[in-house]
Amino acid sequence: MSDGRASALRAGIVGAGMISEHHIGAIEALPGVELVGVFDSDRARAEARAAEASTAAFPSLAALVDAGANVIHVLTPPASHAEVALEALDAGAHVLIEKPIAESSEDARRIGRRADEKRLVATVSHSLLYDPQMLAALEQVRSGALGEVVGVDIFRSSDYPPYEGGPLPPHMRQAAYPWRDLGVHCLYLFQELLGPIGDVDARWRSLGGAPDLAFDEWRGMVQCERGFGHFQLSWNGKPPESQVVIHGTAGSMRVDLFAMYRVRRRATPLPKAAERVANAYSESVRPLVEVPVNAWRFVRHEIQPYQGVRNLIADFYARLAEGSPSRVAVEDAAVLVEWIEGVATVAESEHEAEVSRFVASPRTEILVTGASGAVGSAVVERLLGEGRAVRALVRRVPERPIDGVEYVLGNLGDPDAVARAVAGAEVVVHAGAAKAGGWVEHRCATVVGTRNVIEACRRSKVRQLVHISSLSVLNWAAAAGGGTIDESTPLEPRAEERGAYTRAKLEAELSVAAASADGLPCVILRPGVIFGGSLPLITAAIARRVGKRLVVLGSGQLRVPLVYIDDVVDAVMAAIERGLVAGEVIQLVDDEQLTQSEVLGMAADQVPVTRVPRGAVFALGRLSEYPLGLLGRQSPVSAYRLHSALADARFESERAEPLLGWRPRVGVREGIQRVGTG
């Protein structure tokens, strides 16, 4: 293989993350290329990916090469790209490296030099150059269909997979990771269409749509040899988009990479008004044809997920077999890394300066988790008002830090962050939990987060843990028909059918109860439906907003266990003052339980109300189960969930007054008046 050619190409995968699935799929589709196996520092993950691909898992890169791999796909996190690539080259293997090629231009050039010394091929996966729509667009640009290209605009909105807890993924560890991850796509497209880059002027900020990112909006201008490129990377824009607009002297082209179509606007000799009509018609008709055709091709697997990656891999191996140079030279990739890191370094320095303002003291009186949420923030405000020393665990740098509050930044799913927050605290008020998302999000924040809090409390020997649970953990269906739901009511036996929130809150409460039995000093509070502050009065428990109307499921005579937020905070303070630590479970509900119709009648924002008969609600719920079941999804209005949600029960607490001395101070009626008057 000293001449860079390969008579038998045998691939090894290093890094068994999500993208490895698509690299493996591409390799398996190539005649004459054999997949040797997979290596990952996480042995279990390597074995899982290997099992899926019916191949072998190896304990090291060296073992993979010893088994015959002469091409290594470097799919590890970017920080290790250079180390892995250099090891593979030293072992005599070509390397295809996921973008970016490295985290410094020096490392990128080391890879290039080592490949030249070994007479091997090294390249990087700039996959959008091979996306089917971009391939077609680039061909039209090369044919002169747009004239001379003078500018390119790129908009990309995105999401990262939900965090599952444990070690933080790169996008949560590095403030500039989103830019490193997606910005490189923008830069190599600009370079391809507009020539060498001369300057990159970037800006970044956070709008809050992705709480786990330091900066969730990136925007800037790139000056190239033949024109300007503009980009925006957003984790707030919905629905997800990936669009490239190419502007030329003879026309323009919009490429929609997610919807899989492209439209061209031409300069014509027609009068301007006629030209606009002709272009508008063309732009309207083409998506109507291309989108269904490409969707059908996707269904038939003629187009695969990450088709650009698959096309790139096919081209890479074809060039290896021919002894041709790779499409992307290492030096071109190294130049891009210089621009990427120039921006990333400044952004991360800015973030580090922000984070450095928040330093935890050795000891504090009370830690509040979920302190940016409705209940947590209300507890923090009350504690400050009483002159208590307060520490707050929050996911991101607060936009307006509150004087007197000591902040610790971190995610509940991260045991290290939780340990930092709990260390030195006498009391922990655990109000943090997921309020939205699927099971992964709820399990991480609510279940894993609570277990992390428990473990940290044990290690720090806190005096008391006040755990905020929920009435949803109880078996509401068992009380249907006018029964009572109190602290003696059995727990929900079919939590998965009630939804991710109930399931997670139940698992979290069970973890606290088990810890209590093992000696952890704690108390469990189960509030009803909390309203007030930032929590709305009208929720699905009362009515659902549909357009300009409110829709009530059933007759509207169900009693709702409302509790005003100030009254909940009163109970938290009472639990602390009374030092309840024996694992007591206390429900917080108002003595007066208004019906749905009574609440709607008292609410200030009166709108038309439609009531759907109970029988029709259950019929629709059952009907929804079948199509969603075929898709492997649970209906949000399944019969069992409706049976629980529409249970005609009364909610009581046998323990709030004797154990806490608690009765609602504000009450539901006064709370509704406060909400109604703003």
N, C-alpha and C positions, 0 to 999 in steps of 0.2 A: 504493500500500500504506500510505498515511499513516493510514488508518482501522483498521489492524490486520487487514484482510481480504485474502484472496488469491484472485484469479480463476484463477490458474495457479500452482500450488505446485511449485517446483523445488528439489530437495534437494541439498545438498553435504555430503560427509563430510570432517571434519577429524580425522585420527587413524585409522590403518589397523590398529590392534591387533585382538585377538580379538573384542571386542564389536562391532566395525564390521560383521562378517559378519552379525550378527543385525539390526542397524539396516538394513543394505542389504536383507536378506530381507524385512523388514517394509515398507520403502518400495516394493519391487517388487510387493508384493501389493496395494498401494493404488491404486484407480482414480483417475485425475486427478492423480496425483503423479508427477513425472519425476525420475529420478536423474541429476544432471548429471555428477558425478564425485567423485574422491577426492583429498585432499591429505594428505601426511604429510611431516614433516621428513626422514624416511628415504625417499628417492626410490624405492629398490628395493622397499621394503615397500608403498609406495603403488601402484607399477606392478603388483606381484603381486596385491594386492587388487582393483585395477581390472580386471585381466585375468580374474580369477575372476568378476567381476560384469558383464563385457562392457561396461564403461564406460571413461571416460578418467581418466588421472592428471594432476594439475595441479601446477605448480611452487610455487604459493602460494595462500593463502586469497583474496587479491585476484583472482588469475586465475580462481579458481572462481566468485567473484561476477561478474566480468566476463563469464563464460560463461553467466550467467543464473541462478545459484543464488540464491534468495531465502529459503531456510531452511537454516541451518547446524547440523549435528549436531556438537557439541563432544565428541570422544571421546579427547582427549589425556590425559596424566597430570594428576592434580588440580592440581599446582603451576602449570600453564599454563592452567587453565580460565578464569580471569578475563581474562587477556590475550587469549586467542583469542575469547572471547565479546564482549568490548568491541570488538575489531577488526571482528567480524562485524556487530555492531549499528551501528557507525559507517559500515559499508558499506551499510546499509539492509536487512539480513537478520534474520529472526527466529532465535532460538537455542533449541535443545534441548540441555541440558548433562548429561552423565553425572554421577552422584553422586560425591562431594559437589559442590555447585554451585561452591565455591571453598574455599581453605584458610584464609580468614579471613572473619569476618562483615562486615568493612569492604569487602572485595572483592565479596562477595555483594551488598551493598547498592548498591555502585557499578553493578553490572550492572542491578539493578532500576531505579535512577534513570536510567541511560542508555536503557533500554528505554522508560521512560515519556516521556523527552524526545523519543525518535525515534518514539513511538507504535507500537512494535513489541512482540512477545511474547517473553518470556524465561521459561523454566521449567527444571526439573531432573527427571531420570529417577529417581523414587522407584518403582521397577518392581514391588515386592511389593504395592503397592496395586492392581495390575492382574493379579497372578497369578490364574489361574482359581479356585483353591481359596480364596484370600484374598478375591476378589471375592464368592464365594458366602457365605463366613463373614461378611464385612462387611454383606452384605444381610440375613442372619439377625439380626445384632446390631441393625441399624437397625429391623428389624421387631419387636424386643422379645422374640425367642425366648429370650434368655438373661437377661432382666430388665435390671437395671442392671449394667454391667460394673464390677467392683471391682478386678480384677488381671489381669495378662498375664505369662506366662512364655515366654521364647524360648530355645531351645537350637539352636546352629548349629555343626556341625563342618565343617571345610573343609580343602582343600589348595590350594597354588598350583602352577601349571605348573612343571616342573623347570627349573632354571637351566641355560642352555646355554653359559655362559661369556661373557666380554666385559663390556660395561657392565652394572652391577648394576641389576636391576629395582627398582621402588619399594619392594616389601616387604622387600628386603634392604638398602636404603639408609636407610630410616626405621624407627626402633624402634616407632613408633605406627601405622605404615601399616595393619596388620591391623584395628585399631580404627577408623581412618578409613574403611577399605574396607567393613567389615561392620557396625560399630557404628551407622552412619547408618540402616541398615535397621531396626534395633531401635528407634531413637529415633522415626522417623516413624511406625512402627506403634503405639508407645506413645502418641504424640501424637494419632493418629487415633482410638484406642480409649478413651483415658483423659483426653484434654484436654491443655492446655498443661503443659509440663514446668517443675517448680519446683526440682528438684535432681537431680544425677547423682552417685552415690557408686560409683566404679569401683575395681577391683583388677586387678593383672596380675602374671604370673610366667611362668617357663619351666619346663616339665617335660621338655624335650629332644626331643619328638617331631618338631619341625621345626627342625633345627639352623641353618637360614638365617634364622630369625626371632629377634629379640632377646627377644620375649615371645610364647609360643604358647598362653597361656590368658588370657582376659579375662572378668571376671565383675563384676556389680554390680547395684545397685538404683536405679531411677529413680522419683522422686516426682512424680506428675502431679496435676492438679486433682481428678480423681475416683478416684484409687487408685494402686497401686504396680505398677511393672513390674520384672521380674527378667530378666536376660540372662546367658548364658554363651556365649562364642565360643571354640571349641577346635580346635586343630590336632593334637590327640592322640587324641580320641575316634574310634573306629572301630566300625562302618562310618559313612560320612558321613551326617549327619542334618540336617534343617532342620525344626524343629517349633515351632509356636506354640500355646500353651494359653491360652484366654480364659476367665476365671472371672466368672460373673455371679450375681445374686441368685436367678435361676430356673433355673440350669443352667450347664454348662460345655461348651466345645468344644475338641477337639484337632485341629489342622490340620497334616498331614504334607505339606510342600511337595515333598519329594523323591519319596515314594511316591505322591503325588497322591491323597490321600483326606482326609476329615475325619469325625470322629465326635463325636456330641453326647451328653452325659449330662444328663438332665432331673431336675428336682425334681418329684415326683409326690405325690398324696395316699395312695399305697400305704404299707403298713407298711415300715419301713426295710429289713428283710431282703428283702422282695419287691422293693423299689425297686432294691436292689443287684443282684439277679438279673436284673431287667429291663434295667438299664443295661449289665450285663456282656454279656448276650446281644446287645443292640443294638450295642455297641462291637465285638463279635467278628464279627457278620454283615456290617456295612457295608464294612469293608476287603475282605472276600472278594468283594464285588460291585464296589466302585468301582475297586480296583487293576487287575483284569484288563480292565475296561471302558476305563479311561483308558490302560492299556498298549496296547490295541487301537487306540484313537484316536491314540496316539502313532505306532504303526506305520503308520497310514493318513495321517499328517501332518496330522490334524485338530488335534492339539496339537504344537507345535514346541518345540525347545529355546529357552529364554528366552522362553516364551510371554508372561510378564508384560511384558517389554520390547516385544514385538510389539503387545500390546494397548494399552500406553501410547502407542506411536507412532501407532497408528490413531486413538486418542482425541485426541491432540495435533493431528493434521492435521484431524480433523473439527471441532474447536473453532476452529482457524485459519480454516477455510472458512466457518464460521458467524459468526465474529467474537466468539466466546464467550471468557471468561477461562479460563486454564489451570487444571487441577485443583490444582496445587501453586504457590502464590504465592511469589515470590522472598523476601519477608519471612519466611514460615514456614521456608523453607530456610535463611535467614541465621541465624535463632534456633537451629536445629539445629547449624549450624556452630560457634556460640559454645560449645555444650555439648561438641561433639566435640573442639574444639581445647583447651578447658579441661582435659580429661582427657589429650589427646595431649601437651600441653606438659609436664605433670608427668611423664608416663611417659618422654618423651624426655630430660628433664633428669636423671632417675634413671639412665637408660642411659648418658648421656654421662659422668656422674660415675663410673660403673663402668669405662667404657672408658678414661677419662683416667688410671686407675691404671697402665695398661700403656703404657710409653714405651720404645721401642727405643733402645739405646745406639748410638753411631756404628759400633762394631765389636764382633764376637763371634767366638768360635773356631768353633763348630759350630751350624748351623741344622738342625733336624729338622722336616720337613713331616709331616703326618698324626700329629702328636705326641699327639693324644688317642686314637689307635687302639692296638690291642694291640701291634704291633711298634714303632711310634713311641714309645709311652710307655715300653716296656721299654728302648729305646735311650737315651731321656732319663734314666731312672733310673740306668743304668750310667754314663753320662757324668758325671752329678752325683756319683756315688760315687767317680769318679776325679778329682774336682776340676776338671772342664772347665767352661769358660764355655759355656752352652747357651742357645740361642734356640729357641722352639717356635712354629710356625705352627699355629693352631687356628681353627676356624670360629666359635666363640662364646666369650663370657666364661667362663673355667673356673669350675666350681662351687667347687672347692677348689684355688686356685693353689698350686703347689709352690714353696716357698722356694728361691731361687737360680736359678729359671728365668725367663728374659726372654720374655714372650709378645708375639706379633704376631697380631692378629685379622684374619681374612680367609678368603676362599674360593680354592681353587686355580684355579678358573676365571677369577678376576679378576686380570688381569695387573698392575694397580697394587698390589694387596695382596701378590702374590708378589714384586714388585720391592722393596717395603718390607721384606719378610721377609729377602730374600737380601742386601740392601745391607749391606756391611761384614762379611759372613760369610766365613771362610776355607774352610770345608768345608760342603757341603750333603748331608745324608742324606735322600734323597727316598723316604719311606715312605708318602706320601699316595696314596690311590686309592679308587675307589668299591668297595664290597663288596656293594651291593644296588641294586635298581632296574632300570630298562630301559636301552636304549642311550643315551638322552639323558643320564641321570645318569652312566653310565660314561664316555661320551665327554667330558663336561665335566670331571669330577674327574680321570680317569686320562689321557685323551689330551690335551685342552686344557691341563689342569693341568701335565702333564709338559712340554709345549711352552713354557708360561709359565716354568717352572722353568729350562729350558734357556736361554731368552732372557735371563732375569735373571742367570743364572750367567755368561753371556758378557759382559753389560754390566758386571757387578761384578768380573769377572776372578777368580772363585773358584779356589782351589788344587786342589779336587777335588769332583766330584759322585759320590756313592755312590747308585746307582739300584737300588731293590728291585723286581725283576721277579717272574716266576713260572714254574714248570715248565709251566704250561698253555699257554705260547706255542709249545710243541714239538708235532710231529706224532706223537702217541701211537699213532695207528692204524697207522703204518708199522712200529712195533715190536711189533705184536701177534704172539702165537705164541712168546713167550719171548725176544724181542730186547732190546737194551739201549738205554736212553735216556740219553745223556750230552751234553756240550757240542757234539759233532759232529752230533747228530741234527738233521734239517731242521726248519725252522719250520713251524708249522701252515698248510697251504695252503687250508683251508676254515674260516677262523676264524669267519665269520658263523654257520656251522652249529653251531659249538661253544658259541655263546652270547655275550652282551654282555661278560662278564668277560674271557674269552679274547681276544675281538676287541680290546678296549680295551688290555689288557696287551700284546698283540702290537704294536699301533700305537705305544704308548708306548715300548716297547723299541726298535723300529725308529727312532723319532725320536732316541733317545739314541745309538744306533749311528751314525746319520748325522751327528749333532753331533760325535761322537768323531772320525769320519773328517775332519771339518772343523776339528779342533784342540781341541775341548772336553776338558779333563782329567777323565776319568770312569772308573768301573768299574761293571759290571752284575752283581748277585747274583741268582741264581734259587733261592730256597728251595723245598723240597718242601712237603708239607702240614704247616703249622706248628700246634703245639698247646702248651698251657700258658699260664699267666697268665690272661687273659680269653678265650682261644681254647679251645673245647671239643675234647676228644679224639674224641668220636663225631660225625663229620660224614657228609655224603652219600658221601664217598669210602670210608667203612667200612660204614655202615648208615644207614637212614632210620627215624626214629621215626614210628610209626603207632599212635596211641593209647598203650597201655601195652606195646607190643611194638616190637622192632627188626626191620626188614625188610632183608635182605641180598639184593642183586641178583646172582644167580649162586650158585656153590658156596661162596663165602667164601674161596677159596684165592688170590685176587689179592693180590699184594704191594703195600703202600701205602708211598709215599715219605715217611714221617713224619720230622719233625725238631723237636726240642724248642726252645722259644722262646729259652731262655738260650744254646743253641748258635748260633742265628741271630745273636743279639746279639754273641756272640764273633766271628763272621765279619765283622760290620760293623766292630767295633773293630779287627780285624786288617787289614781293607782300608784303614782310616784310618792305622793305624800304619805300614803298609808303603808307603803313598803310591801305590797303584795308580791310574794315570791314563791308561793306553793303551787304554781301551775294552775291557779284559778281561771276558770273560763266564765266570762261575764258578757252578756249581751246588752247592747245599747240601743234601745228602741223607745220612742216616745209613747207616753200613756195614751195619747189621742191618736188613733190611726184613721186618717181620712181615706175615703175611697178615691179612686181615680177621678171620678166625676166631680167630687168635692174639691180636689186639688185644682182641676182645670177651671172650675167655677171661681176659685179664689185667685188664680194666676193673673198677673197684670197684663200679659200679652195675649189677649183674647184673639183666637183665630177660629175658623170653622172646624167643627169636630165631626168625624165620621166614625161610627161604631160598627165593627164587623161582628156578626153573630158568632157565638162560640162554636157552634157546629161547623160553620163555614171555615173558621180558623183551623180547626182540627183536620178538616177534609183537605184543605190546601197544604197543611203541614205533612200529612201522609203522602199526598201526591208528590211533594218535593223530594221525598226520601228516595224514590225510585231512580230518577235520572242522575241525581247526585251520587247515589250508591253505585251506579254503573261507572262513574268517574272516580270511585274510591274516595269520595268526600262525604263528610257528614253534613246533613242539612241543618242550617241555623234555626229552622223552625220545625224540627222533628217533633213527632207526637209526644215523646217523653219530655223534651224540653218545654213544650207548651203545657203539658200536664203539670209540670213543676211551676212554671212561670204564672200560670193561671189558677194556681191552687187557692181556694177560698179559705184562708187561714187567718188566725189572730196571732200576733207576735208579742211575746212578753219576756220579761227578765225577772227571774226569781232572786237574783244575786246583786244586781246593780246597787240597790239601796242599802241592803245590809252590809255588803262588803266595801262599797265605795262611798256610801252616803250620797249617792247620785240620783237625782231626778232632773229632768230637763229644766234648765234655768231659763232658756229662751223659748223653747217649745216650737212645735210645727207651725202654728198659726202666726205667731210673731215672726218666725223665720221666713215664712212665705211673704209677709208684708215687707220685710227687709229686702228680700230678693226683688220683689215687685217694684220697690222704690229705688232700686239700684244701690 
